[in-house]
Amino acid sequence: MHELGVLCRAVKKVSEIAEKNNISAVKHMTLEVGEESTFVPIFFEKLFPVAIENLPVMKNAVLKIETVPGKNLVIKEIGY
């Protein structure tokens, strides 16, 4: 479940930016997830409370997820 690692890094970065800018509380965090990525948005939602557990600035934060449309990447030929 690679969502936890990505989410923890994102939450940590938001927390660091908030503290650097003397922000006492983050109300929400928006995470964009590509629809063609291998990430499962529901896992981000379920793991968010664990990811913010020890970060006081994120204590009451809410996670918002936005799905970003894919670009319909098509690989026609792979050469070696």
N, C-alpha and C positions, 0 to 999 in steps of 0.2 A: 504494500500500500504506500506508494510514493507520494500520495497526497499529504501525508503527515509531515514529511520532510520539507516539502515546498511551502506548506502552510506555516510551519514553525519559522522558517526563514523570512517569510513575508511579514508575519506578526512581529518578529524581532526587529525588523527594519522599520516598521511603522512605529513601534515603541521607541526606538532610538531617535527617530526624527521628532517625535512628540516631545521627548525629554530634552533634546537639543534646543527646541524652540519654546521651552517652558510651557508646554501644554500639559495640563494636569489630568485630563481625561479624553480619551478617544471615544466618540459616540458611535461611529461605524467605520467599517473598513470594506472597501469594494474590491473584489477580486474578479478579474476578467479571465474567463476560461474559454479557450478555443473549442468550437464544437467538433473539430476533427482531431483534437488532442486525445491522449489516452487517459486524461483525468476524468474522474466521476464527481460531478458537483455535489451530490448528496454526501459523499465522504468528507468533503471540506466542511459542510454544514455540521455534520456529526462530530468531527474532530476539533472544531473551533474552540469549544469550552476547554478542552485539554491544552490547546496551544496557547491560550491566554491566561492559563491558571496562575502562573507566578509573576505576572506582569501587572502591577497595580494600575498603571496608566491605561490598561486595556480592560480593566475589571468589568465594566458594564457595556463593553462594545458589542455591536451587532455586526454580523458578517452579511454583506450583500454580494450576491454573485451575478455577474452579467455574462451571458454567453455571447461570444464573438463568432460571427459567421465564418465558416471555412472558405478557402479560396479555390476549392475543387482542384487541388494539385493532382495532375496526372503525369505519371512517369511512363513514357512510351518505350524507352530503351535504356538499358543499363550496360555500359561498356566497361570492360576490365582491361 
